[in-house]
């Protein structure tokens, strides 16, 4: 199922890990949608996500999350 993002572009759910998460992904945490604004690579394959709200989340290589990602036009 695809939703419509601002600007009329399609957005769809994707499974993300520490290797595939991207800036702009929207991840729902505790019922609150959080947009990833920055990523920091940490030792051991860990990645720290920085959200628009200022919150941080550290995930490891086995973490699997569902994110809403705007589909890029080709």
N, C-alpha and C positions, 0 to 999 in steps of 0.2 A: 504494500500500500504506500502511496506517495502523497505527501502533503505539499502545499504550496508555500514557498518562502516569500518574504517581501521581494518585490521586483518581478514577480511572476515566474520565478525559476522553480523547478521541481526540487523537492527535498525528500530523502528517503532514509529509512533506518538501516544502519550498518553495524556489524559487530566490530568493535575496536579493541586492540591490545596496546601494550606499551610501544610496540613497533609500528602500529598503523594509525594511532590517534593523530589528528591534525588540528591546527589552529582553525577556529570557526566551528568545530564540531559542537553540538549541543547534547550534553549528557544529563539525564535526569537523576538527581541524587536526593533521596528522601522526599520525592514528590516535587522537587523544585528543579526546573530546567536551568542548567548552568552552561554558559558558552565559554569554550576554551580560548583564551587570548594569548597564552604563551606556554611553551614546553621547555623543560630543563632535563637533559640527560644526566642520570646519576650512575654511580658505579653499580655493577652487577645486573645491568639491564633495566634498572628502575627508571621511571620517568615521573617527574613532578609536573602536574598540570596546574596552571594558574588560570582562574576564572575571572570573568568580568566583575564579579562581586568582590574580588579580592581574596577569595578563599583558595586554598591549596589542597590538592589531592595527590598522593603518591601511589602509583600503581607498579606492580611488578610484571614480569613476562607471562605469568599464568593468569593474570586478571583479564576477564572478559566483560566488556560493557557494551550496551547498545547506545549508539549515538545517532542523532539526526544530522545528516550531512547534506548540504546543498550540492546538487549535481552540477558539475561544470559543463558548460556548453562546448561542443566540439566543432 
